[in-house]
Amino acid sequence: MSTNTAAIRIRARAGVVIAMAAFLGAVAFFWPFLVAPGTFGSNYAPPLIFGVLLVIVLCVVISEIAEGGINSKALAMLGVLSAVNAAIRPLGAGTAGIETVFFILVLAGRVYGPGFGFTLGCTSLFASALITGGVGPWMPYQMFGCAFVGMLAGFLPRAAGRKEVLMLAVYGSLSGYLFGFLLNLSFWPFSLDPNSSIAYLPGLPFTEQFQRYIAFDLATSLGWDTGRAVTNLICITLAGPAVLTVFRRAARKARFQAPIRFARRDADPGAATG
């Protein structure tokens, strides 16, 4: 990714805020392994509390990124791609794990930079939730997960041609598994009978609790995550070269980071002279 195509630059302060957001996001997702039993009085309270916290964190991060220099052209591109992602997401609707929202997110993050990828992940999922009626306590977790999928795509190493498409396809496939792994953590503690051998059991040591979660993830989510990973792999492999070309052509024409210069207006040649 060439730096001159980055639609939104991440400045130093925004980078610090994103790092803090990543830490808080990890706490929000991994709370079953971090929160002491009985701290909140109910297994239902932590997802709601951390969900609200994630919304606040995302708002702060986006405001910091925007303060770093999101101009009207980048904002227009963000709006268009958010609308496209929100429109095509229901085509898969998660059936058999088929998710059509990720491949554009990965490709846009690659071309337009990590700041744009992070913001697009948030806005795409928010718009999609409003359209499909998918607003709920799970939405902040989905927004946060997609935000980091888009952002990390912008940090991938330089590559070109088929190597770049292959790298993005592999990343998209792995991100499909990682997204499912993280999202399951948000509802695992109250999704099963507590007597089940793969259910969340407060008070267990970390290793035993993690083994239970791995078994839960493999038993209930592996097929769906595989569908998401395969969808990402196929979409990026087939459509990636053409979409990357279109995105880069749009970036060159938009010149997102071109400096603005003000020239002094020449004197009116028709003005009367003394």
N, C-alpha and C positions, 0 to 999 in steps of 0.2 A: 504494500500500500504506500503510495507516495503521499507525503505530508500535505502537498498542495491540494489534494482532493478532500481533505478532512472538512466536513461541513460544520462541525462544532469542535472547537479546541478545548481540551481539558487543561486548565491552568493549575498552578501549584496548589492553591487553596481547595479547588474542586477535587484534585487528586487526593488530598488529605481527607476530605469529606467522604469520598467514595470508599477509601480504605476503612474509615470508621463504619460506614454503612455495611460494608462486607462483613465486618466483625459482628455488628448487631444482627445482620441477616443470618449469619451462622448460628448465633445464639437462638434466634427465632425458629430456625428449622430444627436444630438439634436439642431443643428444650427437654425432650424426654430423657436425655442422658445427662442434662446439666441441672435441672431443677430438682430440689430435694422433695421427697414425697410429702404431701400435705401442705406445701407452701401456699398454694392457691386455694386449697379446700376442695377443689373439683378438677377433674381431668379436662373439663370443657372450658375452663377459664383461660389457661395459657394460650391456646390458639387465638382466642378473641383478643387477649391483651397484646400478644405479639403481632397480630394482624393490624391492630390500630397503630402500634409502634412502627411497623413497616410502612404504612401509609405516610406517617409523619416523616420518616427517614427518606422515603422516595421523593416527597415534596421538597425537602431540604436539598437533596442531591440535584434534582432537576433545576431548582432555582439557582444553585451554585454553577451548574453547567451553563445555564442560560446567561448568567451574569458574565461568563467568560467570553461571550460574543456570539450569540445565535442571531443571525440577521434574518431579514424577511425571506430571502431565497432559501435558506436552510429550513426556516419555519414552514414554508410552502411545501418543500420536499417532504418534510416530516408529516405534514397533514395528508399529503397524497398517499404516501406509503402506509401510514396508519389506517387510512380508509380502505386501501387495497387489502391489507392484512385482515382487517375486521370483516371485509366482504368475503374473502376466500376461506376464512377459518370454518364457517359453518358447512362448507363443502365436504370436509372430512368429519367434522363433529365428534372427533375422538373415536369413531367406530373402528374397532379392532386396533386401536392405537394410531390410526391415520390422522396426522396433524399437518395441515398445510400452511401453518403460520410461521414455521421455523426457517424454511429455506430462504425466504425473502429477508428475514431478520438477520440471518448469517451473512448473506451477500451484501446487504446494505451496511452492516457493521464493518465488513471487510473494506468496502470502497469508501464510505463516508466517515470512518473513524469510530473509535470506541465511545466517545461522547454521544454521537448520533445513535449508535447501536443501543446504548443504555436507555436513552430517551425513547427510542422507537419501541423497545420492548415493553416499556411502561404504557405508552399511549396506545399501542396496538391492542394489548390485552384489555385495557380499560374500555376502549371503543367497542371491542368485540363483546365484552360483558354487558354493555348497555344495549347492544343490538339483540343479543341472544337471551337476555334475561339471566345472565350468569353471574349476577352480583351476589356475593355472599362472603363469609369469612375466609374462604379459600382464595378469593381474588387477589389480595395483596401478596400472597405467596406466589401465585402464578405470575403476577407482574414483576416481582423481584427476580424470580427464576429466569424469565424471558429477558429482563434487563441485562442480566449478567451473561446470558448466552450471546446477546448482540454485542455487548461491550468486549468480551473476550475474543470475539471474531476480529475485532479491530486491532488486537494486539498480536495476532498470529504473525509469524516471520514472513519475510519477503519471499515471493515466488511468482512465477509467471507461466502462462500457457497451461498445459495439461497438469503440470505439477501443482499449480495453484488450485485448479478445480479438484484434483484428487485430495489435496490437503483440506480444502473446505468441506468436501464430501465426508471425509473421515471425521473431521471435527463435528459436522452436523450430526453424524450418526452417534458419536460418543455423547454429544450434548443431549440427544434424545433419551439416552439411558440415564444420564445424570439428572436431567429435569424430573423424570419420573421418580428417581431415588429420593430426591429432595422433597418433592411434593407429597409423597406418601408419608413422610415424617410428620406432616402437619395434621393428619387425621388418624394415624396408626393407634395412638393410645386409647381411643374410644370407638374403634371400628369393629372390634371382635369381642367375643365372650372372654372375660378375664380368666376363665379356666382353660382357655386354649393354650397350647404349647408355644404358639407364635404370637400371643398377645402381649401387650405392654404390661409389665408387672412392676409397680413402683417399689423401689428399695433394692432391686437387684444390682449387683456389681456391673460396671460398664461392659465388661467382656460378655457376660451372659445376656445382658439387655441387647447388646449389639448383635449377638448371634440370633436372638429371637427376631430382631428386625430384618436381618438378612434373609432368614427363612420366610418371613412374612412377605418381603419384597419379591423373592423368587416365586413364591406360591401364588401370589395374587396379582403381580404387576409385570412380570417378565414378558409375558405375551404382548401386553399393551405397549410397553417400552420398546420392544423389538419392532412392532408396527410403526412406531414413531421414528425409530432409528432408520428403518428401511425406507420409509417415506422421505426422510431428509436426504438419505444417500441417493435415491433415485432422482428426486427433484433437482438436487444440486448438480448431479452428474449430467442430466439431460438438459436442464434449462440454465445451468450455471454460466456457461460461456456466453450465451446471448444476453442474459440479464446483466452480467458483469460489464459487457460492452456498452449496453444501454446506460447503466448507472454511471460509468466513467465518462461517457460522452456528455451526459447531463451535467456531471461535475465540472468538466472542462468549460462548457458553455456558461454555467452559472458562476464559476470563479468565486466560490464561497468566501475564500480568504483574501480576495484581491483588496489591496489598500484603497481607501477612498481619498481622493485628492481634490482640493478646491482650487480652481484657477481664478485669478482676478479677471473680472469682466472688463473687456476693452471699452474705451470711451466711445460714445456715440459719434460716428463719423459725420452725422448730419447736424451736429450741434453747432450753434453759431459761435464764431470766434470773435474775440474783441479786438 
